[in-house]
């Protein structure tokens, strides 16, 4: 299951941007996410999903890319 919808809802909760306006393949910077906002959002994602995003994945530009990384990390975690 993709975390894309969860990420869209998280953006809505945190920044007030309607999930329906978030094109998963458009640059997040086009929606006003500068480098600092993206880093802050990654911290929010880590807290929400209980994961750690590797520094090597910090060049993510689209929501679809971010969801893909989150999905891979979540899939690699042992289930409890």
C-alpha positions as CSV (number, residue, x, y, z in Angstrom):
1,X,0.0,0.0,0.0
2,X,1.3,3.4,-1.0
3,X,1.8,6.0,1.6
4,X,1.0,8.8,-0.9
5,X,-2.5,9.5,0.4
6,X,-1.2,9.6,4.0
7,X,1.5,12.0,3.0
8,X,-1.0,14.2,1.2
9,X,-3.2,14.3,4.3
10,X,-0.2,15.1,6.5
11,X,0.6,18.0,4.2
12,X,-3.0,19.2,4.5
13,X,-2.9,18.9,8.3
14,X,0.5,20.6,8.7
15,X,0.3,23.3,6.0
16,X,-3.4,23.6,5.1
17,X,-2.8,22.7,1.4
18,X,-5.7,20.7,0.1
19,X,-4.7,17.1,-0.8
20,X,-6.6,17.2,-4.0
21,X,-4.4,20.0,-5.3
22,X,-1.1,18.1,-4.7
23,X,0.1,16.6,-8.0
24,X,2.3,13.6,-6.9
25,X,4.6,14.2,-9.9
26,X,5.0,17.9,-9.6
27,X,7.9,19.5,-7.8
28,X,7.1,20.1,-4.2
29,X,9.0,23.4,-4.4
30,X,6.3,24.6,-6.8
31,X,3.8,24.3,-3.8
32,X,6.1,26.6,-1.7
33,X,8.3,23.9,-0.1
34,X,11.8,25.4,0.2
35,X,14.7,23.3,1.5
36,X,14.0,24.1,5.1
37,X,10.3,23.2,4.8
38,X,11.2,19.9,3.1
39,X,13.6,19.0,5.9
40,X,10.9,20.0,8.5
41,X,8.4,17.8,6.7
42,X,10.8,14.9,6.6
43,X,11.1,15.2,10.4
44,X,7.3,15.1,10.6
45,X,7.2,12.0,8.4
46,X,9.8,10.3,10.6
47,X,7.7,11.0,13.7
48,X,4.4,10.0,12.1
49,X,5.6,6.7,10.7
50,X,8.3,5.9,13.2
51,X,11.0,5.7,10.5
52,X,14.4,7.3,9.8
53,X,14.9,8.8,6.4
54,X,18.5,8.2,5.2
55,X,20.4,11.4,4.3
56,X,21.0,9.9,0.8
57,X,17.3,10.4,0.0
58,X,17.2,14.1,0.8
59,X,17.3,15.1,-3.0
60,X,13.6,14.1,-3.3
61,X,11.6,16.6,-5.4
62,X,8.2,15.1,-5.8
63,X,5.6,13.7,-3.5
64,X,5.6,10.5,-5.5
65,X,9.4,10.1,-4.9
66,X,8.9,10.8,-1.2
67,X,6.1,8.2,-1.0
68,X,8.3,5.7,-2.8
69,X,11.1,6.1,-0.3
70,X,8.7,6.0,2.7
71,X,7.1,2.8,1.3
72,X,10.5,1.1,0.9
73,X,11.6,2.0,4.4
74,X,8.2,0.8,5.9
75,X,8.4,-2.4,3.9
76,X,11.9,-3.2,5.2
77,X,10.8,-2.8,8.9
78,X,9.8,-5.9,10.8
79,X,6.1,-6.2,11.5
80,X,5.1,-6.2,15.2
